[in-house]
Amino acid sequence: MQRITRFATIKKLLVILIGIYAISIFLPRLFPNYFYSPPKRPSGPPKQRTMHFYNSSIDYNFMHVPNTLKCQKRSTLLVAIVPSIVNNSLIRTAIRETWASRSESEAIQDWEVFVYFILSRPNEEQWKRLRNEIGQYDDLIITDLEESYDNLVYKVYAAMDFFRAWCPKVKFLLKIDDDVVVSIDRMLYFLERESAMAEKSIRCKVWMKAKPKREKDSKWFVPKSVWNKQYFPNYCNGPVYLMSRKAVDAILDYTANFTMFQIEDVYYTGIIANAAGVSRLNWSRHMLSEDTIFQKGKCKCERSIPLWFAVHSFKGPNKLKAGFSQLKYLRCLN
């Protein structure tokens, strides 16, 4: 009799446990609004960072980083980062509505490519406006760096640093200015036709045998104490260049060996890239400035695909939109 009672008690306990388990499974499905718990966003790398150059070290902070969970997937091929000025919200909107739009790129639509904007430190009034922009788009990287042309070299360092730390599985970083229009899918078409996609290289329009400006009143003045040779190493045209992950890693690892100066394209893609063994692959047939040749609306094609996919020097949101439309509808010469 005692055994029967004990068995009945165990049976009741099992029924209760099964009931509790069933409730825990089915109730959240029946009433998701009451049981939903949003996934926790990982804290990620530390936002307090340091840039290391031969003549100085610069401490800086990422005041805001977007949600990068999607760009951490292995399926993500490329991250584009646009250096932007805080007040240039209309230009950022124009970019989001043109080349960075999901409706204009299958790669962006399929989460293979993500586009971010990197900004310097905003004031209190600017922060109020940026919060709305963050809430709507969540694509802003905000640093506490001072905004100036001379500090562009720091902003580009921060962009590479963000790419390396927050998007560790992505193969390519596209550094692209906010006056550039680009056909992402067309660019990827030509990239995928090349062999060894992930080698240590930068793809760009390459400048060769460029001489340093020695005039002190020049915007691009470089004293001999910084670079005493007659020519710079081959370097990339600044408005747009595509860096492999290995190239980004090598350049960031080598900055501590060289005195920093303000011409960021020469500094990173020329002097440091040269020392770090990063090759520059010339994409000059794909990249050009907005000029009379582009305005004709025709270019050479390969298998009916226009060779041009990146054009720079469109100042302002309206010209940017018009330039992208013209790039999108290029006709073939051959």
ROZA-268530 format. One record per residue (C-alpha): x, y, z; residue in one letter. Coordinates in pm, whole numbers. Layout:
N
<atom><u>X</u><v>Y</v><w>Z</w><r>A</r></atom>
...
END
This chain:
334
<atom><u>0</u><v>0</v><w>0</w><r>M</r></atom>
<atom><u>283</u><v>235</v><w>86</w><r>Q</r></atom>
<atom><u>450</u><v>164</v><w>-250</w><r>R</r></atom>
<atom><u>129</u><v>242</v><w>-439</w><r>I</r></atom>
<atom><u>95</u><v>578</v><w>-257</w><r>T</r></atom>
<atom><u>458</u><v>668</v><w>-328</w><r>R</r></atom>
<atom><u>414</u><v>576</v><w>-696</w><r>F</r></atom>
<atom><u>101</u><v>790</v><w>-719</w><r>A</r></atom>
<atom><u>287</u><v>1085</v><w>-567</w><r>T</r></atom>
<atom><u>573</u><v>1052</v><w>-817</w><r>I</r></atom>
<atom><u>321</u><v>1026</v><w>-1099</w><r>K</r></atom>
<atom><u>152</u><v>1349</v><w>-986</w><r>K</r></atom>
<atom><u>488</u><v>1527</v><w>-971</w><r>L</r></atom>
<atom><u>574</u><v>1415</v><w>-1323</w><r>L</r></atom>
<atom><u>236</u><v>1536</v><w>-1449</w><r>V</r></atom>
<atom><u>293</u><v>1873</v><w>-1280</w><r>I</r></atom>
<atom><u>646</u><v>1908</v><w>-1428</w><r>L</r></atom>
<atom><u>524</u><v>1818</v><w>-1775</w><r>I</r></atom>
<atom><u>245</u><v>2071</v><w>-1737</w><r>G</r></atom>
<atom><u>486</u><v>2346</v><w>-1634</w><r>I</r></atom>
<atom><u>715</u><v>2265</v><w>-1929</w><r>Y</r></atom>
<atom><u>421</u><v>2271</v><w>-2171</w><r>A</r></atom>
<atom><u>305</u><v>2608</v><w>-2036</w><r>I</r></atom>
<atom><u>654</u><v>2755</v><w>-2069</w><r>S</r></atom>
<atom><u>666</u><v>2644</v><w>-2434</w><r>I</r></atom>
<atom><u>319</u><v>2733</v><w>-2556</w><r>F</r></atom>
<atom><u>221</u><v>3044</v><w>-2358</w><r>L</r></atom>
<atom><u>493</u><v>3266</v><w>-2516</w><r>P</r></atom>
<atom><u>370</u><v>3155</v><w>-2858</w><r>R</r></atom>
<atom><u>9</u><v>3233</v><w>-2773</w><r>L</r></atom>
<atom><u>88</u><v>3568</v><w>-2607</w><r>F</r></atom>
<atom><u>419</u><v>3690</v><w>-2758</w><r>P</r></atom>
<atom><u>370</u><v>4052</v><w>-2650</w><r>N</r></atom>
<atom><u>373</u><v>3952</v><w>-2283</w><r>Y</r></atom>
<atom><u>668</u><v>3715</v><w>-2296</w><r>F</r></atom>
<atom><u>897</u><v>3868</v><w>-2558</w><r>Y</r></atom>
<atom><u>1242</u><v>3963</v><w>-2438</w><r>S</r></atom>
<atom><u>1456</u><v>4146</v><w>-2698</w><r>P</r></atom>
<atom><u>1800</u><v>3996</v><w>-2762</w><r>P</r></atom>
<atom><u>2074</u><v>4161</v><w>-2564</w><r>K</r></atom>
<atom><u>2311</u><v>4371</v><w>-2769</w><r>R</r></atom>
<atom><u>2668</u><v>4269</v><w>-2692</w><r>P</r></atom>
<atom><u>2885</u><v>4538</v><w>-2541</w><r>S</r></atom>
<atom><u>3148</u><v>4486</v><w>-2809</w><r>G</r></atom>
<atom><u>3505</u><v>4619</v><w>-2809</w><r>P</r></atom>
<atom><u>3600</u><v>4903</v><w>-2574</w><r>P</r></atom>
<atom><u>3496</u><v>5244</v><w>-2706</w><r>K</r></atom>
<atom><u>3799</u><v>5417</v><w>-2557</w><r>Q</r></atom>
<atom><u>4074</u><v>5384</v><w>-2819</w><r>R</r></atom>
<atom><u>4425</u><v>5504</v><w>-2895</w><r>T</r></atom>
<atom><u>4586</u><v>5586</v><w>-3229</w><r>M</r></atom>
<atom><u>4956</u><v>5515</v><w>-3244</w><r>H</r></atom>
<atom><u>5191</u><v>5716</v><w>-3465</w><r>F</r></atom>
<atom><u>5568</u><v>5748</v><w>-3450</w><r>Y</r></atom>
<atom><u>5557</u><v>6107</v><w>-3323</w><r>N</r></atom>
<atom><u>5240</u><v>6089</v><w>-3113</w><r>S</r></atom>
<atom><u>4960</u><v>5884</v><w>-2962</w><r>S</r></atom>
<atom><u>4604</u><v>6014</v><w>-2977</w><r>I</r></atom>
<atom><u>4339</u><v>5900</v><w>-2730</w><r>D</r></atom>
<atom><u>3985</u><v>5913</v><w>-2862</w><r>Y</r></atom>
<atom><u>3641</u><v>5766</v><w>-2802</w><r>N</r></atom>
<atom><u>3357</u><v>5626</v><w>-3006</w><r>F</r></atom>
<atom><u>3067</u><v>5821</v><w>-2859</w><r>M</r></atom>
<atom><u>2817</u><v>5608</v><w>-3050</w><r>H</r></atom>
<atom><u>2845</u><v>5294</v><w>-3259</w><r>V</r></atom>
<atom><u>2554</u><v>5144</v><w>-3456</w><r>P</r></atom>
<atom><u>2426</u><v>4791</v><w>-3407</w><r>N</r></atom>
<atom><u>2686</u><v>4583</v><w>-3592</w><r>T</r></atom>
<atom><u>2541</u><v>4236</v><w>-3530</w><r>L</r></atom>
<atom><u>2457</u><v>4193</v><w>-3898</w><r>K</r></atom>
<atom><u>2798</u><v>4301</v><w>-4023</w><r>C</r></atom>
<atom><u>2956</u><v>4036</v><w>-3799</w><r>Q</r></atom>
<atom><u>2808</u><v>3755</v><w>-4010</w><r>K</r></atom>
<atom><u>3035</u><v>3562</v><w>-4243</w><r>R</r></atom>
<atom><u>2798</u><v>3634</v><w>-4531</w><r>S</r></atom>
<atom><u>2882</u><v>4007</v><w>-4516</w><r>T</r></atom>
<atom><u>3141</u><v>4084</v><w>-4782</w><r>L</r></atom>
<atom><u>3196</u><v>4457</v><w>-4756</w><r>L</r></atom>
<atom><u>3148</u><v>4755</v><w>-4526</w><r>V</r></atom>
<atom><u>3148</u><v>5105</v><w>-4672</w><r>A</r></atom>
<atom><u>3236</u><v>5393</v><w>-4438</w><r>I</r></atom>
<atom><u>3171</u><v>5753</v><w>-4545</w><r>V</r></atom>
<atom><u>3355</u><v>6034</v><w>-4360</w><r>P</r></atom>
<atom><u>3084</u><v>6293</v><w>-4300</w><r>S</r></atom>
<atom><u>3042</u><v>6631</v><w>-4132</w><r>I</r></atom>
<atom><u>2778</u><v>6648</v><w>-3858</w><r>V</r></atom>
<atom><u>2569</u><v>6913</v><w>-4035</w><r>N</r></atom>
<atom><u>2567</u><v>6730</v><w>-4370</w><r>N</r></atom>
<atom><u>2247</u><v>6539</v><w>-4296</w><r>S</r></atom>
<atom><u>2098</u><v>6620</v><w>-4638</w><r>L</r></atom>
<atom><u>2397</u><v>6466</v><w>-4811</w><r>I</r></atom>
<atom><u>2371</u><v>6155</v><w>-4593</w><r>R</r></atom>
<atom><u>2003</u><v>6130</v><w>-4684</w><r>T</r></atom>
<atom><u>2088</u><v>6164</v><w>-5054</w><r>A</r></atom>
<atom><u>2340</u><v>5880</v><w>-5022</w><r>I</r></atom>
<atom><u>2085</u><v>5660</v><w>-4841</w><r>R</r></atom>
<atom><u>1835</u><v>5727</v><w>-5120</w><r>E</r></atom>
<atom><u>2081</u><v>5654</v><w>-5403</w><r>T</r></atom>
<atom><u>2382</u><v>5424</v><w>-5404</w><r>W</r></atom>
<atom><u>2335</u><v>5306</v><w>-5041</w><r>A</r></atom>
<atom><u>1967</u><v>5222</v><w>-5091</w><r>S</r></atom>
<atom><u>1849</u><v>4861</v><w>-5073</w><r>R</r></atom>
<atom><u>1635</u><v>4929</v><w>-5379</w><r>S</r></atom>
<atom><u>1946</u><v>5024</v><w>-5580</w><r>E</r></atom>
<atom><u>2172</u><v>4733</v><w>-5484</w><r>S</r></atom>
<atom><u>2107</u><v>4361</v><w>-5460</w><r>E</r></atom>
<atom><u>2416</u><v>4324</v><w>-5241</w><r>A</r></atom>
<atom><u>2281</u><v>4576</v><w>-4988</w><r>I</r></atom>
<atom><u>1937</u><v>4416</v><w>-5007</w><r>Q</r></atom>
<atom><u>2091</u><v>4072</v><w>-4936</w><r>D</r></atom>
<atom><u>2293</u><v>4205</v><w>-4637</w><r>W</r></atom>
<atom><u>2625</u><v>4145</v><w>-4815</w><r>E</r></atom>
<atom><u>2712</u><v>4514</v><w>-4790</w><r>V</r></atom>
<atom><u>2655</u><v>4769</v><w>-4513</w><r>F</r></atom>
<atom><u>2705</u><v>5144</v><w>-4528</w><r>V</r></atom>
<atom><u>2801</u><v>5360</v><w>-4228</w><r>Y</r></atom>
<atom><u>2887</u><v>5728</v><w>-4181</w><r>F</r></atom>
<atom><u>3166</u><v>5837</v><w>-3947</w><r>I</r></atom>
<atom><u>3134</u><v>6176</v><w>-3777</w><r>L</r></atom>
<atom><u>3339</u><v>6397</v><w>-3550</w><r>S</r></atom>
<atom><u>3223</u><v>6533</v><w>-3215</w><r>R</r></atom>
<atom><u>2885</u><v>6712</v><w>-3221</w><r>P</r></atom>
<atom><u>2781</u><v>6994</v><w>-2989</w><r>N</r></atom>
<atom><u>2469</u><v>6970</v><w>-2771</w><r>E</r></atom>
<atom><u>2232</u><v>7110</v><w>-3033</w><r>E</r></atom>
<atom><u>2373</u><v>6882</v><w>-3301</w><r>Q</r></atom>
<atom><u>2335</u><v>6582</v><w>-3068</w><r>W</r></atom>
<atom><u>1961</u><v>6646</v><w>-3047</w><r>K</r></atom>
<atom><u>1928</u><v>6626</v><w>-3426</w><r>R</r></atom>
<atom><u>2161</u><v>6327</v><w>-3453</w><r>L</r></atom>
<atom><u>1952</u><v>6127</v><w>-3203</w><r>R</r></atom>
<atom><u>1659</u><v>6141</v><w>-3445</w><r>N</r></atom>
<atom><u>1886</u><v>6033</v><w>-3730</w><r>E</r></atom>
<atom><u>2026</u><v>5747</v><w>-3522</w><r>I</r></atom>
<atom><u>1676</u><v>5633</v><w>-3429</w><r>G</r></atom>
<atom><u>1567</u><v>5631</v><w>-3792</w><r>Q</r></atom>
<atom><u>1873</u><v>5481</v><w>-3962</w><r>Y</r></atom>
<atom><u>2120</u><v>5350</v><w>-3699</w><r>D</r></atom>
<atom><u>2413</u><v>5393</v><w>-3938</w><r>D</r></atom>
<atom><u>2619</u><v>5662</v><w>-3763</w><r>L</r></atom>
<atom><u>2961</u><v>5611</v><w>-3607</w><r>I</r></atom>
<atom><u>3026</u><v>5914</v><w>-3386</w><r>I</r></atom>
<atom><u>3371</u><v>5993</v><w>-3246</w><r>T</r></atom>
<atom><u>3490</u><v>6268</v><w>-3012</w><r>D</r></atom>
<atom><u>3750</u><v>6387</v><w>-3265</w><r>L</r></atom>
<atom><u>3754</u><v>6755</v><w>-3358</w><r>E</r></atom>
<atom><u>3616</u><v>6837</v><w>-3703</w><r>E</r></atom>
<atom><u>3875</u><v>6986</v><w>-3943</w><r>S</r></atom>
<atom><u>4043</u><v>6899</v><w>-4271</w><r>Y</r></atom>
<atom><u>4371</u><v>6839</v><w>-4088</w><r>D</r></atom>
<atom><u>4195</u><v>6583</v><w>-3869</w><r>N</r></atom>
<atom><u>4070</u><v>6376</v><w>-4164</w><r>L</r></atom>
<atom><u>4374</u><v>6155</v><w>-4115</w><r>V</r></atom>
<atom><u>4240</u><v>6074</v><w>-3765</w><r>Y</r></atom>
<atom><u>3887</u><v>6013</v><w>-3888</w><r>K</r></atom>
<atom><u>4010</u><v>5765</v><w>-4151</w><r>V</r></atom>
<atom><u>4218</u><v>5589</v><w>-3883</w><r>Y</r></atom>
<atom><u>3903</u><v>5565</v><w>-3668</w><r>A</r></atom>
<atom><u>3711</u><v>5421</v><w>-3966</w><r>A</r></atom>
<atom><u>3973</u><v>5148</v><w>-4014</w><r>M</r></atom>
<atom><u>3983</u><v>5087</v><w>-3639</w><r>D</r></atom>
<atom><u>3604</u><v>5050</v><w>-3627</w><r>F</r></atom>
<atom><u>3612</u><v>4810</v><w>-3922</w><r>F</r></atom>
<atom><u>3877</u><v>4592</v><w>-3761</w><r>R</r></atom>
<atom><u>3718</u><v>4586</v><w>-3414</w><r>A</r></atom>
<atom><u>3344</u><v>4580</v><w>-3482</w><r>W</r></atom>
<atom><u>3324</u><v>4395</v><w>-3816</w><r>C</r></atom>
<atom><u>3587</u><v>4123</v><w>-3769</w><r>P</r></atom>
<atom><u>3453</u><v>3880</v><w>-4032</w><r>K</r></atom>
<atom><u>3405</u><v>4124</v><w>-4320</w><r>V</r></atom>
<atom><u>3656</u><v>4093</v><w>-4606</w><r>K</r></atom>
<atom><u>3661</u><v>4446</v><w>-4747</w><r>F</r></atom>
<atom><u>3641</u><v>4808</v><w>-4633</w><r>L</r></atom>
<atom><u>3535</u><v>5073</v><w>-4883</w><r>L</r></atom>
<atom><u>3649</u><v>5420</v><w>-4778</w><r>K</r></atom>
<atom><u>3433</u><v>5659</v><w>-4978</w><r>I</r></atom>
<atom><u>3384</u><v>6036</v><w>-4952</w><r>D</r></atom>
<atom><u>3039</u><v>6194</v><w>-4941</w><r>D</r></atom>
<atom><u>3078</u><v>6354</v><w>-5285</w><r>D</r></atom>
<atom><u>3120</u><v>6016</v><w>-5457</w><r>V</r></atom>
<atom><u>2857</u><v>5806</v><w>-5630</w><r>V</r></atom>
<atom><u>2917</u><v>5435</v><w>-5674</w><r>V</r></atom>
<atom><u>2738</u><v>5137</v><w>-5822</w><r>S</r></atom>
<atom><u>2796</u><v>4876</v><w>-5551</w><r>I</r></atom>
<atom><u>2675</u><v>4581</v><w>-5760</w><r>D</r></atom>
<atom><u>2881</u><v>4685</v><w>-6061</w><r>R</r></atom>
<atom><u>3189</u><v>4719</v><w>-5842</w><r>M</r></atom>
<atom><u>3135</u><v>4373</v><w>-5691</w><r>L</r></atom>
<atom><u>3089</u><v>4226</v><w>-6039</w><r>Y</r></atom>
<atom><u>3441</u><v>4336</v><w>-6136</w><r>F</r></atom>
<atom><u>3583</u><v>4248</v><w>-5796</w><r>L</r></atom>
<atom><u>3450</u><v>3892</v><w>-5816</w><r>E</r></atom>
<atom><u>3606</u><v>3846</v><w>-6161</w><r>R</r></atom>
<atom><u>3952</u><v>3899</v><w>-6012</w><r>E</r></atom>
<atom><u>4148</u><v>3615</v><w>-5857</w><r>S</r></atom>
<atom><u>4264</u><v>3607</v><w>-5494</w><r>A</r></atom>
<atom><u>3993</u><v>3839</v><w>-5360</w><r>M</r></atom>
<atom><u>4125</u><v>3857</v><w>-5003</w><r>A</r></atom>
<atom><u>4493</u><v>3934</v><w>-5064</w><r>E</r></atom>
<atom><u>4672</u><v>4222</v><w>-4893</w><r>K</r></atom>
<atom><u>4584</u><v>4500</v><w>-5135</w><r>S</r></atom>
<atom><u>4404</u><v>4828</v><w>-5201</w><r>I</r></atom>
<atom><u>4205</u><v>4878</v><w>-5521</w><r>R</r></atom>
<atom><u>4189</u><v>5238</v><w>-5637</w><r>C</r></atom>
<atom><u>4293</u><v>5493</v><w>-5893</w><r>K</r></atom>
<atom><u>4670</u><v>5492</v><w>-5839</w><r>V</r></atom>
<atom><u>4881</u><v>5807</v><w>-5854</w><r>W</r></atom>
<atom><u>5241</u><v>5743</v><w>-5961</w><r>M</r></atom>
<atom><u>5550</u><v>5961</v><w>-5921</w><r>K</r></atom>
<atom><u>5363</u><v>6238</v><w>-5740</w><r>A</r></atom>
<atom><u>5589</u><v>6505</v><w>-5593</w><r>K</r></atom>
<atom><u>5540</u><v>6646</v><w>-5241</w><r>P</r></atom>
<atom><u>5430</u><v>7009</v><w>-5219</w><r>K</r></atom>
<atom><u>5713</u><v>7208</v><w>-5060</w><r>R</r></atom>
<atom><u>5539</u><v>7548</v><w>-5058</w><r>E</r></atom>
<atom><u>5448</u><v>7633</v><w>-4699</w><r>K</r></atom>
<atom><u>5124</u><v>7807</v><w>-4798</w><r>D</r></atom>
<atom><u>4998</u><v>7496</v><w>-4979</w><r>S</r></atom>
<atom><u>4710</u><v>7300</v><w>-4831</w><r>K</r></atom>
<atom><u>4913</u><v>6984</v><w>-4898</w><r>W</r></atom>
<atom><u>5250</u><v>7110</v><w>-4770</w><r>F</r></atom>
<atom><u>5488</u><v>6831</v><w>-4666</w><r>V</r></atom>
<atom><u>5820</u><v>6932</v><w>-4507</w><r>P</r></atom>
<atom><u>6135</u><v>6737</v><w>-4586</w><r>K</r></atom>
<atom><u>6155</u><v>6639</v><w>-4221</w><r>S</r></atom>
<atom><u>5843</u><v>6426</v><w>-4282</w><r>V</r></atom>
<atom><u>5923</u><v>6302</v><w>-4635</w><r>W</r></atom>
<atom><u>6257</u><v>6393</v><w>-4790</w><r>N</r></atom>
<atom><u>6237</u><v>6197</v><w>-5117</w><r>K</r></atom>
<atom><u>6159</u><v>6347</v><w>-5457</w><r>Q</r></atom>
<atom><u>5847</u><v>6137</v><w>-5509</w><r>Y</r></atom>
<atom><u>5583</u><v>5978</v><w>-5291</w><r>F</r></atom>
<atom><u>5534</u><v>5604</v><w>-5323</w><r>P</r></atom>
<atom><u>5243</u><v>5507</v><w>-5547</w><r>N</r></atom>
<atom><u>4926</u><v>5595</v><w>-5359</w><r>Y</r></atom>
<atom><u>4548</u><v>5589</v><w>-5399</w><r>C</r></atom>
<atom><u>4330</u><v>5877</v><w>-5506</w><r>N</r></atom>
<atom><u>4159</u><v>5983</v><w>-5183</w><r>G</r></atom>
<atom><u>3786</u><v>6000</v><w>-5268</w><r>P</r></atom>
<atom><u>3734</u><v>5624</v><w>-5290</w><r>V</r></atom>
<atom><u>3943</u><v>5313</v><w>-5238</w><r>Y</r></atom>
<atom><u>3870</u><v>4950</v><w>-5152</w><r>L</r></atom>
<atom><u>4088</u><v>4782</v><w>-4887</w><r>M</r></atom>
<atom><u>4110</u><v>4413</v><w>-4808</w><r>S</r></atom>
<atom><u>4103</u><v>4315</v><w>-4441</w><r>R</r></atom>
<atom><u>4469</u><v>4215</v><w>-4453</w><r>K</r></atom>
<atom><u>4554</u><v>4559</v><w>-4591</w><r>A</r></atom>
<atom><u>4363</u><v>4736</v><w>-4311</w><r>V</r></atom>
<atom><u>4534</u><v>4522</v><w>-4047</w><r>D</r></atom>
<atom><u>4880</u><v>4581</v><w>-4193</w><r>A</r></atom>
<atom><u>4833</u><v>4958</v><w>-4223</w><r>I</r></atom>
<atom><u>4705</u><v>4998</v><w>-3866</w><r>L</r></atom>
<atom><u>4991</u><v>4784</v><w>-3738</w><r>D</r></atom>
<atom><u>5249</u><v>5003</v><w>-3916</w><r>Y</r></atom>
<atom><u>5129</u><v>5355</v><w>-3829</w><r>T</r></atom>
<atom><u>5341</u><v>5354</v><w>-3511</w><r>A</r></atom>
<atom><u>5652</u><v>5342</v><w>-3731</w><r>N</r></atom>
<atom><u>5582</u><v>5663</v><w>-3925</w><r>F</r></atom>
<atom><u>5541</u><v>6029</v><w>-3842</w><r>T</r></atom>
<atom><u>5181</u><v>6132</v><w>-3906</w><r>M</r></atom>
<atom><u>5094</u><v>6405</v><w>-4153</w><r>F</r></atom>
<atom><u>4763</u><v>6536</v><w>-4280</w><r>Q</r></atom>
<atom><u>4742</u><v>6402</v><w>-4637</w><r>I</r></atom>
<atom><u>4557</u><v>6084</v><w>-4545</w><r>E</r></atom>
<atom><u>4561</u><v>5914</v><w>-4886</w><r>D</r></atom>
<atom><u>4937</u><v>5959</v><w>-4930</w><r>V</r></atom>
<atom><u>5002</u><v>5865</v><w>-4569</w><r>Y</r></atom>
<atom><u>4793</u><v>5547</v><w>-4541</w><r>Y</r></atom>
<atom><u>4774</u><v>5414</v><w>-4897</w><r>T</r></atom>
<atom><u>5119</u><v>5530</v><w>-5006</w><r>G</r></atom>
<atom><u>5388</u><v>5559</v><w>-4741</w><r>I</r></atom>
<atom><u>5253</u><v>5310</v><w>-4485</w><r>I</r></atom>
<atom><u>5106</u><v>5069</v><w>-4740</w><r>A</r></atom>
<atom><u>5440</u><v>5061</v><w>-4919</w><r>N</r></atom>
<atom><u>5629</u><v>4977</v><w>-4600</w><r>A</r></atom>
<atom><u>5369</u><v>4721</v><w>-4490</w><r>A</r></atom>
<atom><u>5382</u><v>4529</v><w>-4817</w><r>G</r></atom>
<atom><u>5031</u><v>4628</v><w>-4926</w><r>V</r></atom>
<atom><u>4992</u><v>4629</v><w>-5303</w><r>S</r></atom>
<atom><u>4793</u><v>4898</v><w>-5485</w><r>R</r></atom>
<atom><u>4587</u><v>4757</v><w>-5770</w><r>L</r></atom>
<atom><u>4505</u><v>5019</v><w>-6030</w><r>N</r></atom>
<atom><u>4131</u><v>5054</v><w>-6090</w><r>W</r></atom>
<atom><u>4167</u><v>5376</v><w>-6288</w><r>S</r></atom>
<atom><u>3953</u><v>5235</v><w>-6570</w><r>R</r></atom>
<atom><u>3665</u><v>5206</v><w>-6319</w><r>H</r></atom>
<atom><u>3699</u><v>5538</v><w>-6129</w><r>M</r></atom>
<atom><u>3694</u><v>5896</v><w>-6251</w><r>L</r></atom>
<atom><u>3595</u><v>6249</v><w>-6155</w><r>S</r></atom>
<atom><u>3280</u><v>6426</v><w>-6267</w><r>E</r></atom>
<atom><u>3384</u><v>6588</v><w>-6595</w><r>D</r></atom>
<atom><u>3287</u><v>6629</v><w>-6959</w><r>T</r></atom>
<atom><u>3377</u><v>6266</v><w>-7040</w><r>I</r></atom>
<atom><u>3133</u><v>6137</v><w>-6779</w><r>F</r></atom>
<atom><u>2868</u><v>6389</v><w>-6884</w><r>Q</r></atom>
<atom><u>2850</u><v>6228</v><w>-7228</w><r>K</r></atom>
<atom><u>2676</u><v>5933</v><w>-7064</w><r>G</r></atom>
<atom><u>2869</u><v>5662</v><w>-7248</w><r>K</r></atom>
<atom><u>3168</u><v>5446</v><w>-7159</w><r>C</r></atom>
<atom><u>3338</u><v>5121</v><w>-7254</w><r>K</r></atom>
<atom><u>3170</u><v>4804</v><w>-7137</w><r>C</r></atom>
<atom><u>3266</u><v>4448</v><w>-7061</w><r>E</r></atom>
<atom><u>2996</u><v>4192</v><w>-7139</w><r>R</r></atom>
<atom><u>2749</u><v>4482</v><w>-7156</w><r>S</r></atom>
<atom><u>2852</u><v>4601</v><w>-6806</w><r>I</r></atom>
<atom><u>2983</u><v>4962</v><w>-6799</w><r>P</r></atom>
<atom><u>3342</u><v>4979</v><w>-6676</w><r>L</r></atom>
<atom><u>3281</u><v>5292</v><w>-6468</w><r>W</r></atom>
<atom><u>3136</u><v>5231</v><w>-6122</w><r>F</r></atom>
<atom><u>3267</u><v>5520</v><w>-5909</w><r>A</r></atom>
<atom><u>3264</u><v>5893</v><w>-5987</w><r>V</r></atom>
<atom><u>3359</u><v>6175</v><w>-5748</w><r>H</r></atom>
<atom><u>3323</u><v>6551</v><w>-5705</w><r>S</r></atom>
<atom><u>2944</u><v>6587</v><w>-5682</w><r>F</r></atom>
<atom><u>2898</u><v>6874</v><w>-5438</w><r>K</r></atom>
<atom><u>2563</u><v>6880</v><w>-5261</w><r>G</r></atom>
<atom><u>2267</u><v>6641</v><w>-5241</w><r>P</r></atom>
<atom><u>2104</u><v>6741</v><w>-5572</w><r>N</r></atom>
<atom><u>2421</u><v>6693</v><w>-5777</w><r>K</r></atom>
<atom><u>2483</u><v>6367</v><w>-5593</w><r>L</r></atom>
<atom><u>2139</u><v>6235</v><w>-5691</w><r>K</r></atom>
<atom><u>2180</u><v>6349</v><w>-6052</w><r>A</r></atom>
<atom><u>2527</u><v>6195</v><w>-6070</w><r>G</r></atom>
<atom><u>2405</u><v>5862</v><w>-5942</w><r>F</r></atom>
<atom><u>2123</u><v>5858</v><w>-6195</w><r>S</r></atom>
<atom><u>2370</u><v>5920</v><w>-6474</w><r>Q</r></atom>
<atom><u>2604</u><v>5648</v><w>-6344</w><r>L</r></atom>
<atom><u>2313</u><v>5405</v><w>-6317</w><r>K</r></atom>
<atom><u>2201</u><v>5459</v><w>-6677</w><r>Y</r></atom>
<atom><u>2541</u><v>5469</v><w>-6852</w><r>L</r></atom>
<atom><u>2531</u><v>5339</v><w>-7208</w><r>R</r></atom>
<atom><u>2795</u><v>5127</v><w>-7376</w><r>C</r></atom>
<atom><u>3024</u><v>5267</v><w>-7644</w><r>L</r></atom>
<atom><u>3112</u><v>4930</v><w>-7790</w><r>N</r></atom>
END
